[in-house]
Amino acid sequence: MAKEISFASLCAREPDEKRFNKTHQLPIYAASSFIFEDFAEGEAIFTGQEPGHVYSRFGNPTIDAVAEKIAQMETWGVNLEAKALLTSSGMSAISTLFFGLVQPGDKILTHHGLYGGTTALMDQVFKPLQIEAVPIDLNDLHLINEYLQKDKKIRLVYFETPTNPTLHCVDIAAISQIARDRGVISIVDNTFCTPAIQQPLVLGADFVIHSTTKYLNGHGSAIGGAIVTCHASLLEEKVLPMLKLTGGNSNAFDAWNLHNGLKTLSLRMERQSQNAKEIAKRLENHAKVSLVNHLSLTSHPSHELAKKQMRDFGGIISFELKEGLEAAKRFMGKLEFCTISPTLGDVDTLILYPAGMSHMSVPREIRVANGITDGLVRINVGIENVEDIWRDVEQAIG
Ligand SMILES: *Cc1c(COP(=O)(O)O)cnc(C)c1O
Protein backbone atom coordinates (compact mmCIF):
# COMPACT_ATOMS: atom_id res chain seq x y z
CA MET A 1 0.00 0.00 0.00
CA ALA A 2 2.75 2.47 1.03
CA LYS A 3 4.32 2.36 -2.44
CA GLU A 4 1.01 2.79 -4.25
CA ILE A 5 -0.27 5.93 -2.57
CA SER A 6 1.17 9.42 -2.76
CA PHE A 7 3.55 10.69 -0.07
CA ALA A 8 0.91 13.12 1.19
CA SER A 9 -1.56 10.27 1.61
CA LEU A 10 1.02 8.16 3.42
CA CYS A 11 1.60 11.03 5.85
CA ALA A 12 -2.10 11.37 6.59
CA ARG A 13 -2.94 7.67 6.98
CA GLU A 14 -3.34 5.96 10.34
CA PRO A 15 -0.65 3.23 10.66
CA ASP A 16 -1.57 -0.43 10.87
CA GLU A 17 -1.65 -1.39 14.52
CA LYS A 18 0.64 -4.33 15.35
CA ARG A 19 -1.00 -5.54 18.52
CA PHE A 20 -1.19 -9.28 19.12
CA ASN A 21 -1.79 -9.70 22.82
CA LYS A 22 -3.11 -7.42 25.53
CA THR A 23 -0.94 -4.88 27.34
CA HIS A 24 -0.48 -5.56 31.05
CA GLN A 25 -1.34 -1.96 31.95
CA LEU A 26 -4.46 -0.18 30.84
CA PRO A 27 -3.64 1.63 27.57
CA ILE A 28 -4.36 5.33 27.09
CA TYR A 29 -6.80 5.45 24.20
CA ALA A 30 -5.98 8.96 23.07
CA ALA A 31 -8.66 8.89 20.41
CA SER A 32 -11.57 11.20 19.76
CA SER A 33 -13.43 8.69 17.62
CA PHE A 34 -13.74 5.05 16.65
CA ILE A 35 -14.11 3.40 13.28
CA PHE A 36 -16.69 1.03 11.84
CA GLU A 37 -15.86 -1.88 9.54
CA ASP A 38 -18.94 -1.23 7.44
CA PHE A 39 -22.32 0.48 7.40
CA ALA A 40 -24.03 -2.32 9.34
CA GLU A 41 -21.53 -2.11 12.21
CA GLY A 42 -21.79 1.66 12.33
CA GLU A 43 -25.57 1.51 12.45
CA ALA A 44 -25.62 -1.22 15.12
CA ILE A 45 -23.20 0.65 17.40
CA PHE A 46 -24.83 4.04 16.84
CA THR A 47 -28.27 2.69 17.74
CA GLY A 48 -26.93 0.76 20.72
CA GLN A 49 -27.86 -2.66 19.33
CA GLU A 50 -24.20 -3.68 19.48
CA PRO A 51 -21.70 -2.61 22.15
CA GLY A 52 -19.08 -0.26 20.80
CA HIS A 53 -17.56 3.17 20.95
CA VAL A 54 -18.42 6.08 18.70
CA TYR A 55 -16.92 9.29 20.02
CA SER A 56 -14.95 9.82 23.23
CA ARG A 57 -17.34 12.41 24.65
CA PHE A 58 -19.85 9.54 24.85
CA GLY A 59 -17.42 6.89 26.06
CA ASN A 60 -13.86 5.67 25.64
CA PRO A 61 -12.21 2.35 26.59
CA THR A 62 -9.72 3.91 29.06
CA ILE A 63 -12.36 6.08 30.72
CA ASP A 64 -14.96 3.30 30.84
CA ALA A 65 -12.55 0.76 32.37
CA VAL A 66 -11.64 3.13 35.20
CA ALA A 67 -15.27 4.11 35.77
CA GLU A 68 -16.19 0.45 36.09
CA LYS A 69 -13.43 -0.13 38.63
CA ILE A 70 -14.73 2.73 40.80
CA ALA A 71 -18.25 1.30 40.55
CA GLN A 72 -16.90 -2.08 41.72
CA MET A 73 -15.10 -0.40 44.63
CA GLU A 74 -18.25 1.42 45.79
CA THR A 75 -20.16 -1.90 45.91
CA TRP A 76 -17.29 -4.16 46.93
CA GLY A 77 -18.24 -6.95 49.29
CA VAL A 78 -21.99 -6.90 48.70
CA ASN A 79 -24.39 -8.20 46.12
CA LEU A 80 -25.04 -4.88 44.40
CA GLU A 81 -24.11 -3.79 40.93
CA ALA A 82 -23.16 -0.18 40.32
CA LYS A 83 -22.35 1.85 37.25
CA ALA A 84 -20.16 4.93 37.10
CA LEU A 85 -19.34 7.85 34.85
CA LEU A 86 -16.10 9.80 34.99
CA THR A 87 -16.29 13.57 34.67
CA SER A 88 -13.84 16.38 34.06
CA SER A 89 -13.89 17.44 37.74
CA GLY A 90 -15.71 16.92 41.00
CA MET A 91 -17.70 20.08 40.25
CA SER A 92 -18.72 18.62 36.91
CA ALA A 93 -19.90 15.42 38.62
CA ILE A 94 -22.13 17.47 40.93
CA SER A 95 -23.49 19.84 38.28
CA THR A 96 -24.09 17.05 35.73
CA LEU A 97 -25.99 15.04 38.30
CA PHE A 98 -28.13 18.02 39.34
CA PHE A 99 -28.87 18.96 35.71
CA GLY A 100 -29.89 15.37 35.09
CA LEU A 101 -32.13 14.97 38.11
CA VAL A 102 -33.86 18.31 38.81
CA GLN A 103 -36.12 20.74 36.97
CA PRO A 104 -36.89 24.43 37.60
CA GLY A 105 -39.11 24.62 40.68
CA ASP A 106 -37.45 21.64 42.37
CA LYS A 107 -35.51 21.94 45.62
CA ILE A 108 -32.43 20.26 47.06
CA LEU A 109 -32.33 19.53 50.78
CA THR A 110 -28.80 19.84 52.13
CA HIS A 111 -26.69 21.07 55.06
CA HIS A 112 -24.31 23.88 55.98
CA GLY A 113 -20.57 23.40 55.67
CA LEU A 114 -20.55 21.80 52.20
CA TYR A 115 -17.47 22.10 49.99
CA GLY A 116 -17.29 25.81 49.08
CA GLY A 117 -17.60 25.20 45.35
CA THR A 118 -20.76 23.18 45.86
CA THR A 119 -22.44 25.95 47.87
CA ALA A 120 -21.40 28.50 45.23
CA LEU A 121 -22.74 26.22 42.46
CA MET A 122 -26.09 26.03 44.20
CA ASP A 123 -26.24 29.81 44.77
CA GLN A 124 -24.81 31.09 41.50
CA VAL A 125 -25.93 28.50 38.94
CA PHE A 126 -28.95 26.59 40.23
CA LYS A 127 -30.74 29.29 42.24
CA PRO A 128 -31.13 31.57 39.17
CA LEU A 129 -32.64 28.52 37.40
CA GLN A 130 -35.30 28.31 40.16
CA ILE A 131 -33.65 25.29 41.72
CA GLU A 132 -33.23 26.12 45.36
CA ALA A 133 -30.94 24.54 47.95
CA VAL A 134 -32.45 24.29 51.44
CA PRO A 135 -29.73 23.83 54.08
CA ILE A 136 -30.86 22.30 57.38
CA ASP A 137 -29.32 20.27 60.20
CA LEU A 138 -29.24 16.78 58.69
CA ASN A 139 -28.41 15.27 62.08
CA ASP A 140 -32.02 16.01 62.99
CA LEU A 141 -33.85 13.11 61.35
CA HIS A 142 -37.28 14.37 62.47
CA LEU A 143 -36.59 17.67 60.78
CA ILE A 144 -35.63 15.91 57.52
CA ASN A 145 -38.85 13.92 57.66
CA GLU A 146 -40.84 17.10 58.30
CA TYR A 147 -39.25 18.93 55.35
CA LEU A 148 -39.77 16.03 52.96
CA GLN A 149 -43.35 15.63 54.10
CA LYS A 150 -44.36 19.28 53.82
CA ASP A 151 -42.41 20.26 50.71
CA LYS A 152 -43.03 18.00 47.73
CA LYS A 153 -40.72 20.16 45.62
CA ILE A 154 -37.71 18.60 47.33
CA ARG A 155 -36.36 16.02 44.89
CA LEU A 156 -32.84 15.47 46.21
CA VAL A 157 -31.08 15.20 49.55
CA TYR A 158 -27.43 16.11 49.01
CA PHE A 159 -24.78 15.78 51.70
CA GLU A 160 -21.11 15.34 52.60
CA THR A 161 -19.89 13.20 55.46
CA PRO A 162 -17.49 13.94 57.06
CA THR A 163 -17.45 17.67 56.32
CA ASN A 164 -14.43 19.82 55.66
CA PRO A 165 -12.51 20.72 57.86
CA THR A 166 -14.33 19.99 61.13
CA LEU A 167 -15.26 16.41 60.14
CA HIS A 168 -18.87 16.42 61.24
CA CYS A 169 -20.71 13.31 60.11
CA VAL A 170 -24.33 12.62 59.26
CA ASP A 171 -26.02 9.22 59.26
CA ILE A 172 -25.98 7.94 55.66
CA ALA A 173 -28.21 4.90 56.28
CA ALA A 174 -30.84 6.85 58.23
CA ILE A 175 -31.01 9.80 55.81
CA SER A 176 -31.10 7.54 52.75
CA GLN A 177 -33.93 5.50 54.28
CA ILE A 178 -36.04 8.59 55.01
CA ALA A 179 -35.41 9.86 51.49
CA ARG A 180 -36.31 6.53 49.91
CA ASP A 181 -39.56 6.32 51.89
CA ARG A 182 -40.55 9.69 50.44
CA GLY A 183 -39.39 8.97 46.88
CA VAL A 184 -36.53 11.45 47.17
CA ILE A 185 -33.07 10.72 45.73
CA SER A 186 -30.11 10.75 48.14
CA ILE A 187 -26.63 11.82 46.98
CA VAL A 188 -23.43 11.57 49.03
CA ASP A 189 -20.16 13.34 48.25
CA ASN A 190 -17.74 10.55 49.26
CA THR A 191 -14.54 12.44 48.38
CA PHE A 192 -13.12 12.53 51.92
CA CYS A 193 -13.51 8.80 52.59
CA THR A 194 -13.36 6.97 49.26
CA PRO A 195 -14.89 3.48 49.09
CA ALA A 196 -11.84 2.18 50.98
CA ILE A 197 -13.35 3.66 54.14
CA GLN A 198 -17.03 4.32 53.46
CA GLN A 199 -19.49 2.89 50.94
CA PRO A 200 -22.61 5.07 50.83
CA LEU A 201 -24.33 2.93 48.16
CA VAL A 202 -24.00 -0.09 50.43
CA LEU A 203 -25.56 1.98 53.24
CA GLY A 204 -28.56 2.77 51.02
CA ALA A 205 -27.68 6.04 49.25
CA ASP A 206 -28.84 6.38 45.64
CA PHE A 207 -25.83 8.22 44.21
CA VAL A 208 -22.22 8.84 45.17
CA ILE A 209 -20.16 11.62 43.68
CA HIS A 210 -16.40 12.05 43.96
CA SER A 211 -13.79 14.62 43.35
CA THR A 212 -11.30 11.99 42.11
CA THR A 213 -8.76 14.83 42.20
CA LYS A 214 -8.27 14.06 45.89
CA TYR A 215 -7.73 10.60 47.46
CA LEU A 216 -8.81 8.44 44.51
CA ASN A 217 -6.05 9.86 42.32
CA GLY A 218 -3.89 10.46 45.39
CA HIS A 219 -0.96 12.03 43.58
CA GLY A 220 -2.37 15.37 42.53
CA SER A 221 -1.79 14.58 38.87
CA ALA A 222 -5.26 15.26 37.44
CA ILE A 223 -8.55 17.02 38.13
CA GLY A 224 -11.49 14.63 37.83
CA GLY A 225 -14.82 13.47 39.15
CA ALA A 226 -17.10 10.45 39.25
CA ILE A 227 -20.82 9.74 39.52
CA VAL A 228 -21.71 6.27 40.84
CA THR A 229 -25.08 4.61 41.31
CA CYS A 230 -26.88 1.26 41.38
CA HIS A 231 -29.80 2.83 39.45
CA ALA A 232 -28.47 1.96 36.00
CA SER A 233 -31.54 3.16 34.13
CA LEU A 234 -31.63 6.51 35.91
CA LEU A 235 -27.95 6.96 35.08
CA GLU A 236 -28.38 5.98 31.45
CA GLU A 237 -31.61 7.86 30.82
CA LYS A 238 -31.13 11.05 32.84
CA VAL A 239 -27.48 11.56 33.72
CA LEU A 240 -25.48 10.19 30.79
CA PRO A 241 -27.45 12.25 28.21
CA MET A 242 -26.73 15.35 30.30
CA LEU A 243 -23.02 14.50 30.45
CA LYS A 244 -22.94 14.03 26.68
CA LEU A 245 -24.69 17.35 26.06
CA THR A 246 -22.88 19.50 28.60
CA GLY A 247 -19.53 17.91 27.70
CA GLY A 248 -18.18 17.43 31.21
CA ASN A 249 -16.57 14.10 30.31
CA SER A 250 -13.16 12.92 31.47
CA ASN A 251 -10.33 12.15 29.06
CA ALA A 252 -8.17 9.07 28.55
CA PHE A 253 -5.00 10.53 30.03
CA ASP A 254 -6.61 11.79 33.24
CA ALA A 255 -8.54 8.52 33.61
CA TRP A 256 -5.28 6.60 33.25
CA ASN A 257 -3.60 8.84 35.82
CA LEU A 258 -6.52 8.23 38.15
CA HIS A 259 -6.17 4.50 37.67
CA ASN A 260 -2.51 4.58 38.68
CA GLY A 261 -3.69 6.07 41.96
CA LEU A 262 -6.49 3.53 42.46
CA LYS A 263 -3.94 0.71 42.54
CA THR A 264 -2.56 1.93 45.89
CA LEU A 265 -5.79 3.37 47.33
CA SER A 266 -6.16 0.69 49.99
CA LEU A 267 -2.56 1.07 51.20
CA ARG A 268 -2.70 4.86 51.13
CA MET A 269 -5.96 5.19 53.04
CA GLU A 270 -4.73 2.76 55.68
CA ARG A 271 -1.42 4.58 56.18
CA GLN A 272 -2.93 8.07 56.05
CA SER A 273 -5.59 7.10 58.59
CA GLN A 274 -2.98 5.52 60.85
CA ASN A 275 -0.65 8.55 60.66
CA ALA A 276 -3.55 10.96 61.22
CA LYS A 277 -4.68 9.03 64.28
CA GLU A 278 -1.19 9.29 65.80
CA ILE A 279 -0.78 13.00 64.99
CA ALA A 280 -4.27 13.74 66.36
CA LYS A 281 -3.45 11.95 69.62
CA ARG A 282 -0.24 13.94 70.06
CA LEU A 283 -1.92 17.25 69.17
CA GLU A 284 -4.66 16.60 71.71
CA ASN A 285 -2.00 16.41 74.43
CA HIS A 286 -0.22 19.59 73.30
CA ALA A 287 -0.44 22.55 75.68
CA LYS A 288 -0.83 25.14 72.89
CA VAL A 289 -3.69 23.33 71.14
CA SER A 290 -7.24 23.96 72.33
CA LEU A 291 -9.17 21.57 70.07
CA VAL A 292 -8.43 18.68 67.70
CA ASN A 293 -10.86 17.40 65.11
CA HIS A 294 -10.18 13.83 64.08
CA LEU A 295 -12.77 11.10 64.04
CA SER A 296 -10.52 8.66 65.93
CA LEU A 297 -10.78 10.85 69.03
CA THR A 298 -13.58 10.00 71.46
CA SER A 299 -13.83 13.76 72.09
CA HIS A 300 -15.10 14.30 68.52
CA PRO A 301 -18.92 14.61 68.47
CA SER A 302 -19.14 12.30 65.41
CA HIS A 303 -16.81 9.59 66.75
CA GLU A 304 -19.58 7.04 67.39
CA LEU A 305 -21.31 7.66 64.07
CA ALA A 306 -17.98 7.41 62.25
CA LYS A 307 -17.35 4.04 63.92
CA LYS A 308 -20.76 2.89 62.69
CA GLN A 309 -20.46 3.87 59.03
CA MET A 310 -16.73 4.16 58.31
CA ARG A 311 -14.07 1.44 58.25
CA ASP A 312 -11.34 3.83 59.36
CA PHE A 313 -11.13 7.48 60.42
CA GLY A 314 -9.41 9.04 57.41
CA GLY A 315 -6.39 11.25 56.90
CA ILE A 316 -7.73 14.74 57.57
CA ILE A 317 -7.21 16.54 60.88
CA SER A 318 -8.01 20.08 61.88
CA PHE A 319 -6.85 21.66 65.09
CA GLU A 320 -7.16 24.97 66.84
CA LEU A 321 -4.23 26.92 68.22
CA LYS A 322 -5.06 28.54 71.55
CA GLU A 323 -3.55 31.88 70.57
CA GLY A 324 -5.70 32.19 67.43
CA LEU A 325 -4.87 34.06 64.24
CA GLU A 326 -1.34 35.15 65.15
CA ALA A 327 -0.36 31.65 66.29
CA ALA A 328 -1.83 30.13 63.11
CA LYS A 329 0.15 32.56 60.94
CA ARG A 330 3.32 31.83 62.86
CA PHE A 331 2.71 28.09 62.55
CA MET A 332 2.26 28.26 58.78
CA GLY A 333 5.42 30.35 58.43
CA LYS A 334 7.59 27.93 60.36
CA LEU A 335 6.69 24.75 58.46
CA GLU A 336 9.65 23.10 56.76
CA PHE A 337 8.77 19.49 55.99
CA CYS A 338 5.04 19.89 55.39
CA THR A 339 3.79 21.80 52.36
CA ILE A 340 1.22 24.60 52.34
CA SER A 341 -1.36 23.71 49.70
CA PRO A 342 -5.14 24.01 49.36
CA THR A 343 -5.75 20.48 48.09
CA LEU A 344 -6.03 17.21 49.98
CA GLY A 345 -5.73 13.50 49.37
CA ASP A 346 -2.18 13.59 48.02
CA VAL A 347 0.48 11.27 49.47
CA ASP A 348 2.48 14.07 51.10
CA THR A 349 1.41 16.11 54.11
CA LEU A 350 -0.35 19.30 53.08
CA ILE A 351 -1.42 22.08 55.38
CA LEU A 352 -4.13 24.67 54.85
CA TYR A 353 -5.29 27.65 56.86
CA PRO A 354 -9.09 27.54 56.27
CA ALA A 355 -10.04 31.00 57.64
CA GLY A 356 -7.53 32.74 55.38
CA MET A 357 -7.64 30.39 52.38
CA SER A 358 -10.47 27.92 51.52
CA HIS A 359 -13.14 29.70 53.63
CA MET A 360 -11.93 33.27 53.14
CA SER A 361 -15.10 34.33 51.29
CA VAL A 362 -17.41 32.96 53.99
CA PRO A 363 -18.54 35.78 56.38
CA ARG A 364 -16.71 35.49 59.71
CA GLU A 365 -19.82 34.82 61.88
CA ILE A 366 -20.93 31.93 59.62
CA ARG A 367 -17.40 30.61 59.43
CA VAL A 368 -16.94 30.65 63.20
CA ALA A 369 -20.42 29.18 63.79
CA ASN A 370 -19.32 26.26 61.58
CA GLY A 371 -16.20 25.73 63.69
CA ILE A 372 -13.77 27.46 61.31
CA THR A 373 -12.20 29.74 63.87
CA ASP A 374 -9.23 32.07 63.31
CA GLY A 375 -6.83 29.64 64.96
CA LEU A 376 -7.91 26.56 62.98
CA VAL A 377 -5.40 24.70 60.80
CA ARG A 378 -6.13 21.71 58.55
CA ILE A 379 -3.68 18.91 57.91
CA ASN A 380 -3.97 16.45 55.06
CA VAL A 381 -1.81 13.82 56.69
CA GLY A 382 0.36 12.03 54.14
CA ILE A 383 1.93 8.59 53.91
CA GLU A 384 5.38 9.70 55.09
CA ASN A 385 7.02 8.46 58.28
CA VAL A 386 4.85 9.83 61.07
CA GLU A 387 7.86 11.00 63.10
CA ASP A 388 8.97 13.33 60.31
CA ILE A 389 5.48 14.85 60.13
CA TRP A 390 5.24 15.25 63.89
CA ARG A 391 8.69 16.79 64.27
CA ASP A 392 7.73 19.55 61.82
CA VAL A 393 4.25 20.15 63.25
CA GLU A 394 5.63 20.26 66.79
CA GLN A 395 8.46 22.71 66.00
CA ALA A 396 6.06 24.92 64.01
CA ILE A 397 3.63 25.13 66.93
CA GLY A 398 6.74 26.30 68.82
C1 LIG B 1 -12.41 19.18 45.85
C2 LIG B 1 -13.79 18.82 46.22
C3 LIG B 1 -14.86 18.97 45.33
C4 LIG B 1 -14.69 19.59 43.95
O1 LIG B 1 -13.90 18.77 43.15
P1 LIG B 1 -12.98 19.31 41.92
O2 LIG B 1 -12.33 18.07 41.45
O3 LIG B 1 -12.03 20.32 42.49
O4 LIG B 1 -13.90 19.92 40.93
C5 LIG B 1 -16.11 18.55 45.75
N1 LIG B 1 -16.30 18.04 46.98
C6 LIG B 1 -15.31 17.90 47.87
C7 LIG B 1 -15.60 17.33 49.21
C8 LIG B 1 -14.02 18.29 47.53
O5 LIG B 1 -13.04 18.16 48.43
The ligand as an SDF file (V2000), in Angstrom:
LIG
                    3D

 15 15  0  0  0  0  0  0  0  0999 V2000
  -12.4150   19.1790   45.8480 C   0  0  0  0  0  0  0  0  0  0  0  0
  -13.7860   18.8230   46.2240 C   0  0  0  0  0  0  0  0  0  0  0  0
  -14.8630   18.9680   45.3310 C   0  0  0  0  0  0  0  0  0  0  0  0
  -14.6880   19.5860   43.9550 C   0  0  0  0  0  0  0  0  0  0  0  0
  -13.9000   18.7740   43.1530 O   0  0  0  0  0  0  0  0  0  0  0  0
  -12.9760   19.3110   41.9240 P   0  0  0  0  0  0  0  0  0  0  0  0
  -12.3330   18.0670   41.4520 O   0  0  0  0  0  0  0  0  0  0  0  0
  -12.0330   20.3240   42.4920 O   0  0  0  0  0  0  0  0  0  0  0  0
  -13.9040   19.9200   40.9330 O   0  0  0  0  0  0  0  0  0  0  0  0
  -16.1080   18.5480   45.7460 C   0  0  0  0  0  0  0  0  0  0  0  0
  -16.3030   18.0380   46.9840 N   0  0  0  0  0  0  0  0  0  0  0  0
  -15.3090   17.9030   47.8740 C   0  0  0  0  0  0  0  0  0  0  0  0
  -15.5980   17.3330   49.2150 C   0  0  0  0  0  0  0  0  0  0  0  0
  -14.0180   18.2910   47.5310 C   0  0  0  0  0  0  0  0  0  0  0  0
  -13.0370   18.1640   48.4310 O   0  0  0  0  0  0  0  0  0  0  0  0
  1  2  1  0
  2  3  1  0
  2 14  2  0
  3  4  1  0
  3 10  2  0
  4  5  1  0
  5  6  1  0
  6  7  2  0
  6  8  1  0
  6  9  1  0
 10 11  1  0
 11 12  2  0
 12 13  1  0
 12 14  1  0
 14 15  1  0
M  END
$$$$
